[in-house]
């Protein structure tokens, strides 16, 4: 199994697993999705992941003008995390999810380059969604309010997400 297959299987599995609660237990999924944008635990975890990931990218990316400042990242990264979770509490989970959606394409594009147009297209779609969530986190609540309005819509969302996840897994296994 090459890197593209692994990446497609991982992305598809994450999509399918995250969609299963909507399909299997829509009442609980509706409550979780409704509470997600203001959930402090998700906000802190996603913000920590984003902070560590961005710090790592800054360390490994060759930026000549930034080289003298790389050592200060050991102090600045934790300070950044504390400031973000203290000063941007409002809808931070949705913003941090947007940040993750902006960072995941780094992996996809690095691995896929020109060989996997579907994964690269998916990466750019994640970037667009990530930018929207970072700039307008209330749109997450607005969009999810439609899907969690009743159990049937929540199940439909689960079926769509699970179906897309299975499609990505199969596409990765059969075409790469």
Helices and strands as residue ranges (DSSP letters): H 3-24, H 26-36, H 40-60, G 64-72, H 73-87, H 92-112, H 117-135, H 138-147, H 151-175
